[in-house]
């Protein structure tokens, strides 16, 4: 605890009154000195700060928030389906860790909560908000400062956005697949209610257009089950089972007919939804193992797969921390409403896309 003077006992809790007594000033002066406010000389301020550091004084968080008319809490909401994913857990930890650095708590706002009034929080972090989600719509209508991870596809816009260049990264992934020998990559992707999924789909379509490749796409729901993902893969492979009734069910506009029937069978598959690549890997092996496989969401499962699966690392923990930090900057006035920041993501090339001889 340090060396005490003026009769401070070793087991005495260190309060602002303790600091004031040790520094020989009033409680108000000590408080003003530590807050950097009030009429306090620089010499007195330095003395009080030095005493506080020596005693190990830590300001009471509740008192600090009370002075700032703050709840000391931020709210966090993510699509309910993400609560089952490793990506979600990492994102949440990033938000919580950054909030702790600001002496804030985090409360999770779920779809099951019915509120007659806004949540008692200072601001909101909304992870990958879905267009048409009534919970997101109601939260954004509260007027509370809000930061989204990816843009919100709805009419309202958040005060801050942390987003990644998913279309650009997907193009890099497709270029890699082409260099590995692929001439007809396919894509399994969720609908455009998510800005992330829409960006991935757009990046794929643009790449196909630039390279003269007929698109080969299967859309699945945002919360697709393993069976739905496997059915999509069967449809793209043209192996029956999950083959759609019409080519339009599986292909984007201008895509032609499906799979091997157009003379250009799918030779690489990019799975956008989290966990989809590991779901379809056994199916691809059963089909002969000639299809390269990649995921738009990295995870422990893709890293530990046999063979390990090439994937885009979205760095969710860092994304969560960036969203929380931007929210705190908005709350303090260090950032202005409308601020957007790019969160870097990375391509991890692994054995599942080993170039063909």
Legacy VTK file of the C-alpha trace (Angstrom):
# vtk DataFile Version 3.0
C-alpha trace
ASCII
DATASET POLYDATA
POINTS 357 float
0.000 0.000 0.000
2.980 2.325 0.447
4.286 4.552 3.253
1.590 6.428 5.183
1.869 9.633 7.153
-0.516 11.676 9.332
-1.720 8.568 11.146
-3.054 6.515 8.201
-3.421 2.866 9.239
-2.214 0.073 6.930
-5.649 -1.601 6.935
-7.582 1.644 6.450
-9.462 1.816 3.121
-8.037 4.565 0.937
-10.760 7.100 0.158
-10.744 10.626 -1.213
-10.805 11.793 2.412
-7.635 9.773 3.087
-5.909 11.416 0.124
-7.050 14.882 1.236
-5.789 14.323 4.768
-2.412 13.049 3.570
-2.035 15.944 1.118
-3.104 18.517 3.696
-6.017 19.849 1.643
-9.798 19.753 1.847
-11.824 16.890 0.394
-13.216 19.209 -2.300
-9.749 20.389 -3.313
-8.460 16.819 -3.508
-11.431 15.776 -5.633
-11.032 18.760 -7.982
-7.310 18.111 -8.296
-7.816 14.492 -9.325
-10.618 15.380 -11.749
-8.643 18.214 -13.314
-11.392 20.706 -12.504
-11.988 23.590 -10.137
-9.588 26.321 -9.044
-6.566 24.331 -7.950
-2.974 25.470 -8.433
-0.682 23.252 -10.474
1.554 22.691 -7.461
-1.382 21.525 -5.319
-2.667 19.328 -8.148
0.731 17.643 -8.492
0.906 17.070 -4.734
-2.551 15.489 -4.581
-1.900 13.269 -7.609
1.407 12.104 -6.125
-0.254 11.259 -2.810
-3.087 9.396 -4.551
-0.613 7.322 -6.552
1.474 6.547 -3.468
-1.560 5.400 -1.499
-2.970 3.404 -4.412
-6.200 5.400 -4.435
-8.780 4.221 -6.985
-11.791 6.528 -7.530
-15.166 4.953 -6.860
-16.679 4.057 -10.216
-20.275 4.655 -9.136
-19.386 8.103 -7.832
-17.622 9.003 -11.056
-20.572 7.938 -13.159
-22.976 9.789 -10.866
-21.021 13.035 -11.329
-21.276 12.547 -15.087
-24.999 11.615 -14.948
-23.962 8.222 -16.300
-25.322 4.723 -15.737
-21.858 3.204 -16.023
-23.265 0.622 -18.444
-23.443 0.142 -22.210
-25.859 -2.175 -23.997
-24.880 -4.903 -26.458
-27.156 -6.592 -28.980
-26.328 -9.169 -31.644
-28.601 -11.304 -33.855
-29.903 -14.177 -31.752
-28.427 -16.761 -34.130
-24.942 -15.422 -33.430
-25.244 -16.299 -29.754
-24.527 -19.895 -30.807
-21.308 -19.064 -32.655
-17.673 -18.762 -31.640
-17.593 -15.473 -33.555
-20.217 -14.027 -31.207
-18.360 -15.083 -28.080
-15.139 -13.455 -29.270
-16.985 -10.284 -30.287
-18.662 -10.052 -26.878
-15.369 -10.532 -25.053
-13.880 -7.704 -27.100
-16.713 -5.351 -26.116
-16.555 -6.363 -22.449
-12.779 -6.004 -22.213
-12.805 -2.541 -23.761
-15.707 -1.464 -21.547
-13.793 -2.614 -18.464
-10.906 -0.359 -19.448
-13.350 2.536 -19.188
-14.779 1.218 -15.897
-18.093 0.338 -17.581
-20.291 -2.730 -17.382
-22.031 -4.361 -20.350
-25.633 -5.542 -20.377
-26.789 -7.967 -23.067
-30.043 -6.951 -24.748
-31.873 -9.954 -26.194
-34.815 -10.395 -28.534
-36.911 -11.840 -25.701
-36.873 -8.612 -23.709
-40.009 -6.509 -24.151
-39.360 -2.946 -23.031
-41.808 -0.138 -22.428
-38.901 2.284 -22.046
-35.332 2.576 -23.343
-32.716 0.400 -21.619
-30.841 2.090 -18.763
-27.522 2.365 -20.575
-25.356 5.218 -21.819
-25.040 3.854 -25.339
-25.379 0.802 -27.560
-23.169 -1.565 -29.550
-25.126 -3.450 -32.223
-23.280 -6.387 -33.757
-24.114 -7.130 -37.412
-27.665 -5.701 -37.146
-30.197 -7.315 -39.471
-32.567 -5.290 -41.596
-36.131 -5.751 -40.377
-35.073 -6.809 -36.878
-37.689 -5.164 -34.591
-35.307 -5.145 -31.616
-32.675 -3.228 -33.575
-35.300 -0.839 -34.917
-36.589 -0.096 -31.414
-33.095 0.356 -29.976
-32.072 2.768 -32.712
-35.297 4.716 -32.161
-34.385 5.413 -28.509
-31.978 8.181 -29.458
-29.179 6.580 -27.436
-25.713 6.865 -29.000
-25.172 3.707 -31.042
-22.310 2.032 -32.881
-22.869 -0.842 -35.304
-20.455 -3.510 -36.441
-21.187 -3.310 -40.182
-23.786 -0.908 -41.521
-27.460 -1.255 -40.662
-29.474 -2.117 -43.818
-32.557 -0.295 -42.478
-33.621 3.335 -42.781
-31.992 4.530 -39.558
-28.253 5.024 -39.286
-26.064 4.624 -36.221
-23.870 7.391 -34.802
-20.786 5.312 -35.551
-19.941 2.349 -37.770
-17.069 -0.121 -37.671
-16.997 -2.018 -40.949
-14.694 -4.258 -42.981
-13.946 -4.522 -46.682
-15.592 -7.902 -47.179
-16.125 -7.538 -50.935
-12.458 -6.715 -51.457
-11.320 -9.609 -49.265
-13.626 -12.026 -51.069
-12.064 -10.945 -54.365
-8.642 -11.757 -52.909
-9.917 -15.173 -51.865
-11.346 -15.845 -55.332
-8.080 -14.725 -56.952
-6.289 -17.235 -54.733
-8.693 -19.994 -55.787
-8.112 -19.137 -59.434
-4.342 -19.327 -58.932
-4.921 -22.744 -57.328
-6.599 -23.962 -60.520
-10.270 -23.115 -60.017
-12.269 -21.901 -63.015
-15.800 -22.153 -61.555
-16.050 -21.214 -57.867
-19.454 -21.456 -56.192
-20.823 -19.556 -53.200
-23.159 -20.384 -50.318
-24.322 -17.143 -48.688
-27.113 -15.791 -46.494
-29.628 -13.169 -47.623
-29.020 -9.446 -47.905
-30.675 -8.588 -44.565
-27.120 -8.553 -43.214
-24.698 -5.929 -44.555
-21.898 -8.476 -44.183
-23.677 -11.121 -46.268
-24.721 -8.521 -48.849
-21.107 -7.346 -49.158
-19.853 -10.911 -49.620
-22.497 -11.587 -52.281
-21.720 -8.314 -54.067
-17.992 -9.049 -54.023
-18.604 -12.457 -55.579
-20.870 -11.102 -58.316
-18.416 -8.327 -59.171
-15.499 -10.749 -59.335
-17.446 -13.101 -61.606
-18.341 -10.174 -63.868
-14.726 -9.017 -64.137
-13.465 -12.511 -64.885
-16.213 -13.733 -67.214
-17.292 -16.492 -64.822
-21.011 -17.439 -64.679
-22.112 -16.990 -61.035
-23.018 -20.127 -59.148
-24.769 -19.140 -55.903
-26.988 -20.840 -53.375
-28.776 -18.626 -50.826
-29.538 -19.914 -47.335
-31.189 -18.353 -44.308
-29.078 -16.294 -41.911
-29.585 -18.959 -39.227
-29.183 -21.896 -41.629
-28.996 -25.360 -40.096
-26.331 -27.878 -41.032
-28.814 -29.758 -43.187
-29.779 -26.585 -45.066
-26.119 -25.856 -45.782
-25.457 -29.430 -46.921
-28.525 -29.302 -49.190
-27.156 -26.114 -50.735
-23.813 -27.808 -51.370
-25.514 -30.827 -52.960
-27.455 -28.501 -55.231
-24.287 -26.727 -56.338
-22.534 -30.030 -56.944
-25.500 -31.230 -58.983
-25.497 -34.560 -57.112
-29.279 -34.817 -56.630
-30.682 -34.883 -53.100
-30.688 -31.164 -52.546
-30.920 -30.173 -56.225
-33.359 -27.231 -56.560
-36.458 -27.555 -58.692
-35.414 -24.631 -60.885
-32.031 -23.250 -61.808
-33.124 -19.882 -60.431
-33.382 -21.382 -56.946
-29.646 -21.900 -56.858
-28.213 -19.370 -59.263
-28.029 -15.614 -59.320
-29.365 -13.715 -62.318
-27.383 -14.523 -65.434
-25.979 -17.702 -63.930
-27.115 -20.169 -66.573
-27.869 -23.763 -65.614
-26.602 -25.660 -62.646
-23.344 -27.500 -61.995
-21.979 -30.038 -64.470
-24.930 -29.597 -66.833
-23.484 -26.362 -68.268
-20.067 -27.883 -68.980
-18.422 -25.913 -66.176
-18.773 -27.929 -62.982
-18.088 -26.240 -59.675
-14.454 -26.832 -58.722
-14.248 -24.603 -55.623
-16.789 -23.723 -52.942
-16.792 -20.622 -50.737
-19.035 -20.904 -47.671
-20.038 -17.572 -46.138
-22.074 -18.595 -43.036
-20.094 -19.401 -39.905
-19.628 -23.149 -39.550
-20.856 -23.937 -43.066
-17.490 -25.020 -44.465
-16.956 -27.691 -41.828
-20.528 -28.922 -42.407
-19.959 -29.490 -46.136
-16.366 -30.785 -45.984
-17.407 -34.463 -45.591
-19.854 -34.073 -48.473
-17.111 -32.747 -50.748
-14.861 -35.664 -49.807
-17.659 -38.096 -50.671
-18.004 -36.367 -54.048
-14.392 -37.155 -54.865
-12.409 -34.503 -53.028
-11.656 -32.470 -56.137
-13.449 -29.313 -54.962
-11.392 -26.649 -53.185
-13.041 -25.366 -49.994
-12.876 -21.990 -48.227
-14.803 -20.190 -45.481
-15.684 -16.517 -45.042
-15.527 -16.914 -41.246
-12.445 -18.355 -39.565
-12.766 -20.371 -36.360
-11.085 -23.065 -34.317
-13.072 -25.609 -36.344
-11.671 -24.416 -39.685
-8.157 -24.312 -38.263
-8.432 -27.842 -36.822
-10.208 -29.434 -39.805
-8.522 -32.171 -41.853
-7.286 -30.639 -44.037
-7.296 -27.174 -42.413
-9.697 -24.876 -44.257
-8.670 -21.610 -45.896
-10.684 -18.824 -44.261
-11.129 -15.090 -43.769
-10.225 -14.089 -40.224
-12.765 -11.433 -39.219
-10.832 -10.769 -35.976
-14.065 -10.586 -33.949
-12.466 -9.821 -30.586
-10.711 -6.788 -32.042
-13.930 -5.791 -33.853
-15.848 -5.811 -30.571
-13.163 -3.721 -28.891
-13.174 -1.224 -31.780
-16.963 -0.834 -31.590
-16.856 -0.228 -27.840
-13.982 2.243 -28.130
-15.787 4.239 -30.818
-18.888 4.353 -28.603
-16.863 5.720 -25.676
-15.306 8.327 -27.957
-18.797 9.373 -29.055
-19.926 9.578 -25.428
-16.938 11.732 -24.465
-17.134 13.967 -27.532
-13.783 12.751 -28.877
-15.593 11.442 -31.994
-18.440 13.048 -33.908
-21.697 11.365 -34.996
-21.278 9.874 -38.455
-17.794 8.527 -37.740
-16.897 5.351 -39.634
-13.820 3.196 -39.112
-12.461 0.333 -41.186
-11.674 -2.824 -39.240
-8.891 -4.838 -40.939
-9.515 -8.507 -41.706
-7.111 -11.161 -42.977
-7.007 -14.091 -45.398
-5.581 -17.292 -43.911
-4.538 -19.694 -46.689
-4.506 -23.353 -45.675
-4.326 -26.841 -47.159
-7.974 -27.023 -48.302
-7.067 -24.777 -51.247
-3.683 -26.293 -52.082
-2.901 -25.548 -55.745
-3.593 -28.429 -58.074
-0.597 -29.985 -59.865
LINES 1 358
357 0 1 2 3 4 5 6 7 8 9 10 11 12 13 14 15 16 17 18 19 20 21 22 23 24 25 26 27 28 29 30 31 32 33 34 35 36 37 38 39 40 41 42 43 44 45 46 47 48 49 50 51 52 53 54 55 56 57 58 59 60 61 62 63 64 65 66 67 68 69 70 71 72 73 74 75 76 77 78 79 80 81 82 83 84 85 86 87 88 89 90 91 92 93 94 95 96 97 98 99 100 101 102 103 104 105 106 107 108 109 110 111 112 113 114 115 116 117 118 119 120 121 122 123 124 125 126 127 128 129 130 131 132 133 134 135 136 137 138 139 140 141 142 143 144 145 146 147 148 149 150 151 152 153 154 155 156 157 158 159 160 161 162 163 164 165 166 167 168 169 170 171 172 173 174 175 176 177 178 179 180 181 182 183 184 185 186 187 188 189 190 191 192 193 194 195 196 197 198 199 200 201 202 203 204 205 206 207 208 209 210 211 212 213 214 215 216 217 218 219 220 221 222 223 224 225 226 227 228 229 230 231 232 233 234 235 236 237 238 239 240 241 242 243 244 245 246 247 248 249 250 251 252 253 254 255 256 257 258 259 260 261 262 263 264 265 266 267 268 269 270 271 272 273 274 275 276 277 278 279 280 281 282 283 284 285 286 287 288 289 290 291 292 293 294 295 296 297 298 299 300 301 302 303 304 305 306 307 308 309 310 311 312 313 314 315 316 317 318 319 320 321 322 323 324 325 326 327 328 329 330 331 332 333 334 335 336 337 338 339 340 341 342 343 344 345 346 347 348 349 350 351 352 353 354 355 356
